[in-house]
Amino acid sequence: MASDDRKFFGHPIGLSTLFFTEMWERFSYYGMRGFLILFLVAPLAGGGMGLDTVTATAIYGTYTAMVYLMSVPGGWLADRVFGQRRSVLYGGILIAAGHFTLAVPARTAFFLGLVLIVLGTGLLKPNISVIVGQLYGEQDIRRDAAFSIFYMGINLGALLGPLVTGYLAQEESFRRMIVGWGLDPNTTWHFAFGAAGVGMTLGVIQYALGGRKLGQAGVAPGGAHTPALAAKYRTQATIWLGLVVAVIAAVTFASMSGMLSITPIGVRDWVGYSLLLITVLFFATLFFDRSWTTAERARLVVIFIFFACASIFWSVFEQAGSTLNLFADRSTANQLFGFNFPSSWFQSLNSFFIVIFAPVIAWIWIKWGARQPSAPTKFAWGLVGVGLGFMLLVIPAKVAATPGVLVSPMWLTSVYLIHTIAELLLSPVGLSSMTKLAPPKIVGAMMGVWFLGASVGNFLAGTMAGMYEAMPLATLFWRVSLLPIAAGLVMLVFSKKFTAMMGGVK
């Protein structure tokens, strides 16, 4: 039994399988994301796609938004059809296939690769966390510590990924190396895409080999499924899959034949309208349900407020891979102690700081105990913090406006430090509060709400990044900072009111 298994640092040995699977998945995701925008805007002569910033950020924002949005149907498929165990396996295979497809230097392969990664992440990301919880009994006090260990796996992968892929994609020494092999130095981007695929493949292999360590966790779909009900869910899934394949095939045929003109901007707008519609329909369904008690309805209002604030937070925070990545590449002197480094290496700073400061923040909350700030207050300071990070960039942006002038890397390092502290104030608190505030019959849907908020935020982040060349950078950074700071101050003013509406939930 899991309660008797303490082979992995006092935890079930199955946790090691999930730890390394998630580590390699995050290695591949953040490794590729770390240079994606740079590949999109790089000139064709340099091996990139030669896109303007508006188009590139539209692709980037749409991709990252869909990665999180697909977690909702991914969770549904696991609960009703595949079970979490097989969903993670299928997801990992799709992700690896997507990265290897990106390694093929062809425009069609690029977009197909992104689609495969989106679908695979939707299957893997929400379900591997569920399996972690299933390793423990309801009263096992090791559960929270297990998620802390699992979270370290996430950040270890996110730390290492950009370092490896950034070296392959941008480092001059690697370009000289492949020239010696008789290869085109401009193909380094695709070596980096391939490295992300290798990482995910390693994750899939060790997941498959370590499956026996997981026992029965995640094997069967959730809930008490009768054979008839299971057959019904499989039929529904088959129908939806068939419709999706048919739509993709029809759109692809129409596009290739010239009957339909599809642009990244058009796809981005369609995704934006879809996210708005999904959000409105979801919360309208909740609020028009008359079965809620007065206390439950008050908590639902707080859930909506947290959702809106989280969307604002991620819309700023997730510009790390777009706006901040472009600033690192174009306006920052990427040199430290005489050592030149790829601009994409800045993408590892967030995970590096999380590894350092997450235990510190956790210790502070334990030390303060009942005196620690309420969830709305933590949310407020998280919002203010992420806004202050961008406000700090106004100064170096003005300096970098002078042609030929590059700013110190310590500016971006400071921004990532501030953003990491802000993330630690908001993200863990938000996810925990969502599940605690939800009425019992919709607790499962709250995970979907959190991913929906992240999806909306990532979409907005890509849209904001599209203005990178439309105005002076100092003006852009100033404007980006205003909304989260304003939202945070409003949260501070009404924090006591929102805390009261939570009905005793801490």
C-alpha positions in Angstrom: 0.0 0.0 0.0 1.1 3.6 -0.7 0.9 4.4 3.0 3.6 1.8 3.7 5.8 2.9 0.8 8.6 5.4 1.7 11.3 4.6 -0.8 11.5 8.0 -2.4 12.6 10.5 0.3 9.9 9.1 2.6 7.3 9.0 -0.2 5.9 6.3 -2.5 8.4 5.2 -5.1 5.8 6.1 -7.8 6.3 9.8 -7.0 9.8 9.5 -8.6 8.2 8.3 -11.9 5.8 11.3 -11.9 8.6 13.7 -10.8 10.8 12.9 -13.7 7.9 12.7 -16.2 6.8 16.2 -15.3 10.4 17.5 -15.2 11.0 16.3 -18.8 7.7 17.7 -19.9 8.5 21.1 -18.5 12.0 20.8 -19.9 10.5 20.5 -23.4 7.8 23.1 -22.9 9.9 25.9 -21.4 12.9 24.9 -23.5 10.9 25.5 -26.7 9.0 28.5 -25.4 12.3 30.1 -24.4 13.3 30.7 -28.0 10.0 30.4 -29.9 9.4 34.2 -30.3 13.0 34.7 -31.4 12.7 32.0 -34.1 9.5 33.6 -35.4 11.0 37.0 -35.8 14.5 35.9 -37.0 15.0 36.6 -40.7 14.7 33.9 -43.3 18.4 34.3 -44.0 19.1 33.4 -40.4 17.0 30.3 -40.4 13.9 31.9 -38.8 10.4 32.5 -40.1 11.0 36.2 -40.9 7.7 37.4 -39.4 6.9 40.8 -38.1 6.4 41.3 -34.4 2.6 41.5 -34.6 2.2 38.3 -36.5 4.8 36.5 -34.3 3.2 37.5 -31.1 -0.2 36.5 -32.4 1.1 33.0 -33.1 2.9 32.9 -29.7 -0.2 34.1 -27.7 -2.5 31.8 -29.5 -0.3 28.8 -28.9 0.2 29.4 -25.2 -3.5 30.2 -24.7 -4.5 26.9 -26.3 -2.0 24.9 -24.3 -3.9 25.8 -21.1 -7.3 25.8 -22.6 -6.9 22.2 -23.9 -6.4 21.1 -20.3 -10.2 21.3 -19.8 -11.1 18.7 -22.5 -8.0 16.8 -21.5 -9.3 16.4 -18.0 -12.7 15.3 -19.3 -11.2 12.6 -21.5 -9.2 11.2 -18.6 -12.2 11.2 -16.3 -14.6 9.5 -18.7 -12.6 7.6 -21.3 -8.9 7.0 -20.9 -8.1 7.3 -17.2 -5.3 9.5 -16.0 -2.5 6.9 -16.6 -3.1 6.5 -20.3 -3.9 10.2 -20.8 -0.4 11.1 -19.5 1.2 8.5 -21.8 -0.7 9.6 -24.9 0.0 13.2 -24.1 3.7 12.7 -23.7 3.9 10.8 -27.1 2.0 13.7 -28.8 4.3 16.3 -27.2 7.4 14.5 -28.3 6.0 14.0 -31.8 5.2 17.7 -31.9 8.7 18.8 -31.0 10.3 16.4 -33.5 7.9 17.8 -36.2 9.0 21.3 -35.3 12.6 20.1 -36.0 11.7 19.7 -39.7 12.5 23.0 -41.5 9.2 23.4 -43.2 6.4 26.0 -42.5 3.6 23.3 -42.6 5.6 21.1 -40.2 5.9 24.1 -37.8 2.2 24.7 -37.4 1.4 20.9 -37.2 4.1 20.6 -34.5 2.4 23.3 -32.4 -1.0 21.6 -32.8 0.4 18.3 -31.6 2.1 19.9 -28.5 -1.2 21.7 -27.6 -3.2 18.5 -27.8 -0.5 16.5 -25.9 -0.1 19.0 -23.1 -3.9 19.2 -22.7 -3.8 15.4 -22.0 -0.7 15.3 -19.8 -0.7 18.5 -17.8 -3.9 18.3 -15.7 -3.8 14.5 -15.3 -0.4 13.9 -14.0 -1.2 16.0 -10.9 -4.2 13.9 -10.3 -2.1 10.7 -10.2 0.2 12.3 -7.6 -2.8 12.8 -5.3 -4.0 9.2 -5.9 -0.7 7.8 -4.6 -1.9 8.8 -1.1 -4.8 7.9 1.1 -7.3 10.6 2.2 -5.7 11.0 5.6 -2.0 10.7 4.5 -0.3 13.8 5.9 2.5 13.4 3.3 0.2 14.6 0.4 1.0 18.3 0.6 4.8 17.6 0.9 4.4 15.4 -2.2 3.1 18.2 -4.3 6.0 20.4 -3.0 8.5 17.8 -4.3 6.5 17.5 -7.5 6.6 21.3 -7.9 10.4 21.1 -7.6 10.4 18.7 -10.6 8.4 21.3 -12.6 10.9 24.0 -11.8 13.9 21.9 -12.4 12.8 21.1 -15.9 11.8 24.7 -16.5 15.3 25.8 -15.3 17.3 23.4 -17.4 15.2 23.5 -20.6 16.0 27.1 -21.8 19.7 26.6 -20.9 20.0 23.6 -23.2 17.8 24.8 -26.1 19.1 28.4 -25.8 22.7 27.1 -26.3 21.7 25.1 -29.3 19.6 27.8 -30.9 21.7 30.9 -30.3 25.3 30.1 -29.1 27.9 30.9 -31.7 30.2 28.1 -30.6 27.5 25.6 -31.5 27.0 27.2 -34.9 30.7 26.8 -35.6 30.5 23.2 -34.4 27.8 22.2 -36.9 29.6 24.1 -39.7 32.5 21.7 -39.0 30.0 18.9 -39.5 29.2 20.3 -43.0 25.8 21.5 -42.0 24.0 24.9 -42.4 24.6 27.0 -39.3 21.1 28.5 -39.7 19.5 25.1 -38.8 20.5 25.5 -35.1 16.9 26.5 -34.4 15.7 23.0 -35.4 18.4 21.4 -33.3 16.9 23.2 -30.4 13.4 22.0 -31.3 14.7 18.5 -31.6 16.4 18.7 -28.2 13.0 19.5 -26.6 11.6 16.4 -28.3 14.5 14.3 -27.0 13.7 15.5 -23.5 10.0 14.6 -23.7 11.0 11.2 -25.2 13.2 10.5 -22.2 10.2 11.4 -20.0 7.9 9.1 -21.9 10.4 6.2 -21.7 10.9 6.5 -18.0 7.2 6.9 -17.4 6.4 3.7 -19.3 9.2 1.8 -17.6 8.2 3.2 -14.2 4.5 2.5 -14.6 4.6 -0.5 -12.3 5.6 1.8 -9.5 2.3 3.6 -9.6 0.2 0.7 -8.6 -3.5 1.3 -9.6 -3.3 5.1 -9.5 -4.9 6.6 -12.5 -5.6 3.3 -14.3 -9.4 3.5 -14.5 -11.5 6.6 -15.5 -12.8 8.5 -12.5 -16.2 7.9 -11.0 -18.3 4.8 -10.7 -18.7 3.9 -14.4 -21.0 1.2 -15.5 -20.2 -0.6 -18.8 -23.1 1.2 -20.4 -21.9 4.6 -19.2 -18.3 3.9 -20.2 -19.5 3.0 -23.7 -21.5 6.2 -23.8 -18.5 8.3 -23.0 -16.4 6.5 -25.5 -19.0 7.2 -28.2 -19.1 10.9 -27.2 -15.3 11.1 -27.4 -15.2 9.4 -30.7 -17.8 11.7 -32.2 -16.0 14.8 -30.9 -12.7 13.5 -32.2 -14.2 12.8 -35.6 -15.6 16.3 -35.8 -12.3 17.9 -34.8 -10.4 15.8 -37.4 -13.0 16.6 -40.1 -12.9 20.4 -39.3 -9.0 20.4 -39.4 -9.0 18.4 -42.7 -11.6 20.7 -44.2 -9.8 23.9 -43.1 -6.5 22.6 -44.4 -7.9 21.6 -47.8 -9.7 24.9 -48.1 -6.5 26.8 -47.2 -4.2 24.8 -49.5 -6.7 25.2 -52.4 -7.0 28.9 -52.0 -10.7 28.8 -51.1 -10.0 30.1 -47.6 -7.4 32.6 -46.4 -6.1 31.8 -42.9 -3.8 34.2 -41.2 -2.3 34.1 -37.7 -4.1 37.3 -36.8 -7.4 35.8 -37.9 -6.8 32.7 -35.8 -5.8 34.8 -32.8 -9.0 36.8 -33.1 -11.1 33.6 -33.4 -9.4 32.2 -30.3 -10.0 35.5 -28.4 -13.7 35.5 -29.2 -13.9 31.8 -28.2 -12.3 32.5 -24.9 -14.7 35.4 -24.2 -17.7 33.2 -25.1 -16.5 30.3 -23.0 -15.9 32.5 -20.0 -19.3 34.2 -20.2 -21.2 31.0 -20.7 -19.4 29.3 -17.8 -20.0 31.9 -15.2 -23.5 32.7 -16.5 -24.4 29.0 -16.0 -23.0 29.2 -12.5 -24.7 32.5 -11.4 -28.1 31.6 -13.0 -28.3 28.3 -11.1 -30.9 29.0 -8.4 -29.9 26.0 -6.2 -27.0 27.9 -4.5 -27.4 29.0 -1.0 -26.6 32.6 -0.1 -23.2 31.6 1.3 -22.3 29.6 -1.8 -23.4 32.4 -4.1 -21.1 34.8 -2.2 -18.2 32.4 -2.6 -18.9 32.1 -6.4 -18.6 35.9 -6.6 -15.2 35.6 -5.0 -14.2 32.8 -7.4 -15.1 35.1 -10.3 -13.0 38.0 -8.8 -10.1 35.6 -8.3 -10.5 34.4 -11.9 -10.4 38.0 -13.2 -7.4 38.9 -11.1 -5.5 35.8 -12.1 -6.2 36.5 -15.8 -4.8 40.0 -15.3 -1.8 38.6 -13.5 -1.0 36.0 -16.2 -1.5 38.6 -18.9 1.5 40.5 -17.5 3.6 37.6 -16.1 3.4 35.5 -19.2 5.0 38.2 -21.3 8.3 36.6 -20.1 8.4 34.6 -23.3 7.4 37.4 -25.6 7.9 41.0 -24.6 10.7 40.4 -22.1 12.3 37.9 -24.4 12.5 40.4 -27.2 13.8 43.1 -24.8 16.5 40.6 -23.7 17.5 39.8 -27.3 17.4 43.4 -28.8 18.1 45.8 -25.9 20.1 43.9 -23.3 23.9 43.4 -23.1 23.9 39.6 -22.6 27.2 39.4 -20.9 28.2 38.8 -17.3 31.8 38.8 -15.9 33.1 38.7 -19.5 31.0 35.7 -20.4 28.5 36.1 -23.3 25.3 34.1 -23.0 22.2 33.5 -25.1 19.3 35.9 -24.5 16.9 33.0 -24.0 18.8 32.0 -20.8 16.9 34.7 -19.0 13.9 32.3 -19.3 15.5 30.1 -16.6 15.6 32.9 -14.0 12.0 32.5 -12.8 12.4 28.8 -12.0 15.8 29.5 -10.4 14.3 32.1 -8.1 11.3 29.8 -7.3 13.7 27.0 -6.1 15.3 29.5 -3.8 12.4 31.5 -2.5 9.4 29.0 -2.5 10.7 27.4 0.7 11.3 30.8 2.3 7.7 32.0 1.5 6.3 28.7 2.8 8.3 29.1 6.0 7.0 32.7 6.4 3.3 31.6 6.2 3.9 28.8 8.7 5.8 31.2 11.0 3.0 33.7 10.9 0.2 31.1 11.3 -3.1 32.7 11.8 -1.5 36.2 11.5 -0.7 35.7 7.8 -2.5 37.9 5.3 -5.8 36.7 3.8 -6.0 35.2 0.4 -7.4 38.5 -1.2 -4.5 40.4 0.4 -2.0 38.0 -1.0 -3.7 38.3 -4.4 -3.5 42.1 -4.2 0.2 42.2 -3.5 0.9 39.6 -6.2 -0.9 41.9 -8.7 1.0 45.0 -7.5 4.3 43.1 -7.7 3.9 41.9 -11.3 3.0 45.5 -12.3 6.0 47.0 -10.5 8.2 44.6 -12.4 7.2 46.1 -15.7 7.3 49.6 -14.2 10.9 49.0 -13.3 11.7 48.4 -17.0 10.6 51.9 -17.9 14.0 53.3 -17.0 16.2 50.9 -19.0 13.7 51.1 -21.9 14.3 54.9 -22.1 18.1 54.2 -22.1 17.9 51.5 -24.7 15.9 53.9 -27.0 19.2 55.4 -28.0 20.5 53.5 -31.1 23.4 51.1 -30.3 22.9 51.3 -26.5 22.4 48.1 -24.6 21.3 48.0 -20.9 22.7 45.8 -18.1 21.3 42.3 -17.7 20.6 43.1 -14.0 17.5 45.1 -15.0 15.8 42.0 -16.4 17.2 39.9 -13.5 15.5 42.2 -11.1 12.3 42.0 -13.0 12.2 38.2 -12.9 13.0 38.3 -9.2 10.1 40.6 -8.5 7.8 38.6 -10.7 8.7 35.4 -9.0 7.9 36.7 -5.6 4.6 38.0 -7.0 3.9 34.5 -8.5 4.5 32.9 -5.1 2.1 35.3 -3.5 -0.7 34.6 -6.0 -0.5 31.3 -7.9 -0.4 28.7 -5.0 -3.0 30.7 -3.0 -5.3 31.1 -6.0 -5.4 27.4 -6.9 -5.9 26.4 -3.3 -8.7 29.0 -2.8 -10.5 28.0 -6.0 -11.0 24.4 -4.8 -11.8 25.4 -1.2 -14.4 28.0 -2.2 -16.2 25.9 -4.7 -19.5 24.2 -3.7 -18.9 20.4 -3.4 -20.6 19.5 -6.7 -18.4 21.7 -8.9 -15.0 21.2 -7.2 -13.6 19.4 -10.2 -14.6 22.2 -12.5 -12.5 24.7 -10.5 -9.3 23.2 -11.9 -10.8 24.0 -15.3 -11.5 27.5 -14.2 -7.9 28.0 -13.1 -6.6 26.8 -16.5 -9.2 28.9 -18.2 -7.8 32.0 -16.4 -4.3 31.0 -17.4 -5.5 30.6 -21.0 -7.1 34.1 -21.0 -4.0 35.6 -19.5 -1.7 34.0 -22.0 -3.9 35.2 -24.9 -3.9 38.8 -23.5 -0.1 38.6 -23.0 0.4 37.7 -26.7 -1.9 40.5 -27.7 -0.1 43.1 -25.6 3.3 41.9 -26.9 2.0 42.6 -30.4 2.4 46.3 -29.6 6.1 45.9 -29.0 7.0 48.0 -32.1 3.9 50.1 -32.2 5.0 52.6 -29.5 8.1 53.5 -27.5 9.1 50.7 -25.2 9.0 52.9 -22.1 5.4 53.8 -23.0 4.4 50.2 -23.5 6.0 49.0 -20.3 4.3 51.8 -18.3 0.9 51.0 -19.8 1.3 47.3 -19.1 2.1 48.0 -15.5 -1.0 50.1 -14.8 -3.7 47.5 -15.0 -2.3 45.0 -12.5 -1.3 47.7 -10.0 -4.8 49.2 -10.2 -6.4 45.8 -9.8 -4.2 45.1 -6.8 -5.0 48.3 -5.1 -8.8 47.7 -5.6 -8.3 44.2 -4.1 -6.5 45.8 -1.1 -9.3 48.3 -0.5 -12.0 45.5 -0.6 -9.9 42.7 0.9 -11.9 42.6 4.2 -15.2 42.5 2.2 -14.0 39.7 0.0 -12.6 37.8 3.0 -16.0 38.0 4.7 -17.6 36.7 1.5 -15.4 33.6 1.6 -17.3 32.5 4.7 -14.5 31.3 6.8 -12.4 29.7 4.1 -8.7 30.4 4.8 
